[in-house]
Each structure stands twice: as C-alpha cells, then as structure tokens.
Amino acid sequence: GARGLCVLRNIVEAGHGILRVVAPEKSGDLMTIKSVCQDLNVRLQKVNDVNAPRFVGELAAASPILGIIGGFPTIFGSELIALPQMGTINLHAGRLPEYRGGSPLNWQIINGETTAGLSIIEVDEGIDTGDILAATEIPIGPNDTIACLHERANAIFGRLTVDVISSLERRDLVRSKQDSSRATYWHQRNEEDGRIHWNYQTACDVHNLVRGLTRPYPGSYCYYADRVVRIFATEVPEERIKGVTGRVCWIQKRGPYVVCADRAVLLTDYTIEGDETARLRHGVHLY
C-alpha cells in the first residue's frame, strides 16, 4: 500500500537496487502498486501465499540481501523471514512494546495519545517482538485524523528505512531489545469495532474514535431508527450541553449535537444510509 510505495521510492532514489516488489494478488491497491513499479522500472510479483514452498524456493534462488515488510497483510513463516542475507525488517506504526499487533496508528488516535511511535524492527517469529532498529515519534494534534497521520508516518518511514539500510551496510546498526514486561497487544480492528456507544463514551472518546476511523476507512457509526449513520468528523464544543445520551439537539440553528456520557459532541460530517442528503432532526435519538 501507500507506506510500502513511499519507502520503495525513497530506496530507489537513494540508489539501492530492488530485486522485486511482492504484493498480494487480491490487494485493493494493486493498480497503484503496478503503476509505481512500472514508473520505477521495478519488477512486481503478485502472490497468493508468500509462505508457499514454491515461492520461498524461487526467492531463495534469487539470493535476496534484505527483506522489507511495508504493510503486508500476511504473517511470514520462519523460512521466509530468515531467507535474506541481512534478515527481514518490518515498518511498524506503533510505539513498542506498548503497541504490538494490528491497527497501531488507529489505536493510538482512539486512545487519545498525543504522540504516535514509529518503529522499524527486525522480524522474528513473534508478533512485533524483534529488536528495534530505529524509532521515532510524531505528534498527534487534538484534531489530527488517521489520514493525515498515515501521510506523515509514510514520509518518515521512507527516510528512516534508508537510514537503516545505510547502517546495515556500514555494519554499525545499533539494536535495542524490547522490554517484554511492558508489552501490550492490540487486535486488528474491523468495521464492527467502529460503533459509537453514546451511553458510556465521553465526548472526547467519540471524537477520538471518529478521527481514528475516518476516511479512507468506513468511519464510525451508530443507528437512527433502522438506518446506519456514518460519522466522519466531529468537534468537542466549548459549550457544555448535557441530557439524555444519544439525544440529538440543535441550538440556535447550530447542530446536530449528540449527547454523550459526559457532554455533547458536534457532528460536522456525517451521512445517513439511504439518503446522503438527509439531516438529523432535533429531538431524535441515536443508538
């Protein structure tokens, strides 16, 4: 995806040779990946299973020097991990070891973190347990969304990966062991995890969930009558508006506000399933 392509461009610009780019055959980004590879004159190989003996054997015959994982959706087997001469590295958009596992950038926004950790790690047979080869942090503003954070992180990963490659070549790379006593695993998020629960989530909780799951993701959601309401942007207003949780309010023609567990949040970008132009009326309830 976008992260891998950003890193690919940086590596090529730095003068390193690319043996091949490997992408899942059913990747939604396949057309973009194909176009970028053509522009950079890099071979693209589409695979169903990167751990299949036939693919691993073919890759072994090509004698790769370094494997780089940039958002690939499959867990690599031990044979594939150890295949490159210098091993395999992974670009992980989470502070380690506190944010091991899936969807780390989304989780860091949802959890209200003020910074997001970016890590390049040596891949081993665990899940994000390898030595840290490079790490940095980027600030998360109170209204930053997942889209702007991905863009910022991808640019940094491009430069950081080139630095790691240079250190590997000079043989002066410093590895840092992770403190397993601080390790926390976060599960990969799916669409159902984006539901808003007005009765126990605070206005800040809702705001963080919305900006962590907004476009290009499907967005957070709730229900109005029998229709899905998709929410893509919110504000936590200065005014403290309280009442029955889930209640929609318009105040002096401004709204819709929705009452959360502590106060109301203002919806600034949302759609109602079945009628993209419909608006939420004063007095209705969301659940």
Helices and strands as residue ranges (DSSP letters): H 2-13, E 21-24, H 30-40, E 44-47, H 53-61, E 67-69, H 78-82, E 88-92, E 100-101, H 104-110, E 115-122, E 132-139, H 146-170, G 180-182, E 185-186, G 191-194, H 203-213, E 220-224, E 227-235, E 248-251, E 254-259, E 264-272
